[in-house]
Amino acid sequence: MNDENEIQKAPVFPVGTKVKSRLYIKNDGTFIGADIGEILINKGDVGYIRDIGVFLQRYYIYAVDFVERGKIVGMRKRELDIAL
């Protein structure tokens, strides 16, 4: 487990940044309208950082707008890469 407190530093991905998913992202029950365990985002899908929130006063949660999928999904830094 990584004990890093991300919010002590600036977010890695500013709003508007084009990013891609490093992983398949499944619904953990927090995405309304999809079954738990349903794949929301495929590895390699491209989106844009729409907003940045904080979870547990420790981690940034990036609201990523996956325009082609029509979904906005909250993701952590470790789940994202810059898209070229």
Stockholm file with secondary structure:
# STOCKHOLM 1.0

chainA/1-84         MNDENEIQKAPVFPVGTKVKSRLYIKNDGTFIGADIGEILINKGDVGYIRDIGVFLQRYYIYAVDFVERGKIVGMRKRELDIAL
#=GR chainA/1-84 SS CCCCCGGGSCCSSCTTCEEEESSCEECCSCSTTSCTTCEEECTTCEEEEEEEEEETTTEEEEEEEETTTTEEEEECGGGEEECC
#=GC SS_cons        CCCCCGGGSCCSSCTTCEEEESSCEECCSCSTTSCTTCEEECTTCEEEEEEEEEETTTEEEEEEEETTTTEEEEECGGGEEECC
//
